[in-house]
């Protein structure tokens, strides 16, 4: 499929709308008065000894979204309740005792990354001892050990829908694919079940000069971040050697399918010599961010990777690979730590505007995370041995979206039914009701009644017909020439139509 046919993600959305009803209104952050306030500060310490936090993560399910986990340099996993009310006169130690739900020693080494799993009943820990451990959160018991890396495990990411599939990246220059159901007969020293990788890719990110050398320093090939994309097939990886993000097809890991970098048309090595500290993706899987050691964060559209970053954010200082960033679930905001002791929040649609500065920390701000269910709640961690909870001030939040941001729900109707609707519309002509405020409101009103909605209320104006025609033509071209799609720079996101599994691009085309 030609790149020009996917120039605009939002055009693809509009071409599938059929005067649908309004989506349920939900809270949003007012752009004009966006401001964060510190809810509480927690000290990361054990038996009176402070230790720097390494990774932070909110639970994934909405019922547990107020709970977050913190891993630290001493190998502990800490669970906290962000919903507790913190007194302004309480010390960090008192706040910690009030909010702490549990903690335990997970490794005898630093834990660089954590990942909630199995509806938040399990948590995975990636450690400097070269292993990944699976923990039953309720019992605080290790149920499996993932072995196979020969260097510190730096990053973890789980499959979007199958919690048994895990991807990991290591300082040894490899990333591995794991299936938690594939346990081997051997046991660890502590009698836990051992799990070996189902696939491993070595030397995934090394410089061209290093490819000619058999023994390469770990620092020059370390995998710093891995991400399982929302299409359930693609894997993104980044390393310490350069600012290139590579994309792999999990069904065939022999070589990467495509890649993205800040300067796709540049041939100079100087512009591509900075490593990447972290990757993140929004909830819908359309945008991907990469925090680069050149003190910039790059935003990519996964459907247009060959065009390079669509936005660039600067102001933060990314002086180490511990400084992370994260895009908000709704892709509206970008949060990043910084080596200058601050955290920064940008509006994604205003990259040149001054970011909001969160100034409470006194050390390098490292791991950050957005709450997936509570709008505007974030956590930041720093080398000052604290984790801080932030939130939008209540007077700055409204109960509904602004009129300009209301979107109609996408109603994906099979093409055969679309043709029938268009044909019926041509025979009867479009209906106009001057008294009705909006066709979406009419559908929503009928939904509240007990009677089912008849097909006749779905009208198709002439503009919508033209959009459906263009999308249908694009779909036919895609099905006729799957070979052309495989040659596209984004082919990992657009496999031949004969495959049963669908990818991101398929969700923005009319269903067959």
JOMO-V149298 format. One record per backbone hydrogen bond with DSSP energy under -1.0 kcal/mol. NH is the residue of the N-H (numbers start at 0). CO is the residue of the C=O. E is the energy in kcal/mol with one decimal. If there is no record, write none. Layout:
BEGIN
nh,co,e
NH,CO,E
NH,CO,E
END
This chain:
BEGIN
nh,co,e
4,1,-1.0
5,2,-1.8
6,3,-1.1
11,7,-1.4
12,8,-1.5
13,9,-2.4
14,10,-1.9
15,12,-1.6
16,13,-1.4
22,406,-1.3
36,390,-2.8
38,388,-3.0
39,388,-1.2
41,386,-3.1
43,384,-2.8
45,48,-2.2
48,45,-1.9
50,43,-2.3
53,70,-3.4
54,70,-1.2
56,68,-2.0
58,66,-2.5
66,63,-2.3
67,79,-2.1
68,56,-2.9
69,77,-2.6
70,54,-2.4
71,75,-1.4
72,51,-1.8
74,71,-1.5
76,103,-2.4
77,69,-2.9
78,101,-3.0
79,67,-2.6
80,98,-2.0
81,65,-3.2
89,86,-1.3
94,90,-2.3
95,91,-2.2
96,92,-2.0
97,93,-1.9
98,94,-2.3
99,95,-2.3
100,78,-3.3
101,78,-1.3
103,76,-1.6
105,74,-2.7
106,74,-1.7
110,71,-1.6
111,125,-1.8
112,125,-1.3
114,123,-1.9
116,121,-2.6
120,117,-1.6
121,116,-2.3
122,134,-1.7
123,114,-2.8
124,132,-2.1
125,112,-2.8
126,130,-2.0
127,109,-2.4
129,126,-1.1
131,145,-1.6
132,124,-2.0
133,143,-2.7
134,122,-2.2
135,140,-3.2
136,120,-2.4
139,135,-1.8
140,135,-1.2
142,133,-2.8
144,192,-2.6
145,131,-3.7
146,194,-2.1
152,126,-2.5
153,168,-1.9
154,168,-1.6
156,166,-1.9
158,164,-2.5
164,161,-1.7
165,177,-2.2
166,156,-2.9
167,175,-2.1
168,154,-2.0
169,173,-2.3
170,151,-2.9
172,169,-1.4
174,200,-1.8
175,167,-2.2
176,198,-3.1
177,165,-3.0
179,163,-2.8
181,178,-2.1
182,180,-1.3
183,193,-2.6
187,191,-2.2
190,187,-1.9
193,185,-1.4
194,144,-2.8
197,176,-2.5
198,176,-1.4
200,174,-2.8
203,172,-2.3
210,206,-1.3
211,208,-1.1
212,209,-1.7
219,216,-1.2
220,217,-1.6
221,217,-1.0
222,169,-2.6
223,237,-1.5
224,237,-1.5
226,235,-2.2
228,233,-2.2
231,228,-1.8
234,247,-2.3
235,226,-3.0
236,245,-2.4
237,224,-2.1
239,221,-2.2
244,259,-3.2
245,236,-2.4
246,257,-2.7
247,234,-2.9
249,232,-2.2
251,248,-2.1
256,246,-2.6
257,246,-1.2
259,244,-2.5
265,262,-1.6
271,268,-1.4
272,269,-1.0
275,238,-2.4
276,290,-2.6
279,288,-1.6
281,286,-1.4
282,328,-1.9
287,299,-2.2
288,279,-2.6
289,297,-2.1
290,277,-2.2
291,295,-2.9
292,274,-3.0
294,291,-1.1
296,312,-2.4
297,289,-2.5
298,310,-2.5
299,287,-3.3
301,285,-2.5
303,300,-2.2
306,303,-1.4
307,304,-1.7
309,298,-2.8
310,298,-1.2
312,296,-2.5
318,316,-1.1
322,319,-1.3
323,365,-2.2
325,334,-2.9
327,332,-3.1
330,327,-2.2
333,345,-2.1
334,325,-2.7
335,343,-2.3
336,323,-2.7
338,316,-3.4
340,337,-1.1
342,357,-2.0
343,335,-2.6
344,355,-2.0
345,333,-2.5
347,331,-2.6
349,346,-1.9
352,349,-1.1
355,344,-2.8
357,342,-3.2
364,337,-2.6
365,380,-2.2
368,378,-1.8
370,376,-2.7
376,373,-1.8
377,389,-1.9
378,368,-2.1
379,387,-2.2
380,366,-1.9
381,385,-1.7
382,363,-1.9
386,41,-2.3
387,379,-2.8
388,39,-2.8
389,377,-2.6
390,36,-2.1
392,34,-1.2
395,392,-2.1
396,393,-1.3
404,401,-1.5
408,20,-2.1
414,510,-1.3
417,413,-2.0
418,414,-2.2
419,415,-1.5
420,416,-2.6
421,417,-2.7
422,418,-2.5
423,419,-2.8
424,420,-2.3
425,421,-2.1
426,422,-1.6
427,423,-2.4
428,424,-3.0
435,432,-1.3
441,437,-1.6
442,438,-1.9
443,439,-2.2
444,440,-2.3
445,441,-1.9
446,442,-1.8
447,443,-1.1
456,453,-1.3
457,454,-1.6
458,456,-1.0
464,460,-2.0
465,461,-2.1
466,462,-1.7
467,463,-2.4
468,464,-2.4
469,465,-2.2
470,466,-2.2
471,467,-2.5
472,468,-2.2
473,469,-2.0
474,470,-2.4
475,471,-2.3
476,472,-2.2
477,473,-2.1
478,474,-2.2
479,475,-2.0
480,476,-1.8
484,480,-1.0
485,481,-1.6
487,484,-1.3
490,487,-1.7
492,489,-1.7
493,490,-1.5
498,495,-1.7
504,492,-1.0
506,503,-1.3
507,504,-1.6
508,505,-1.3
END
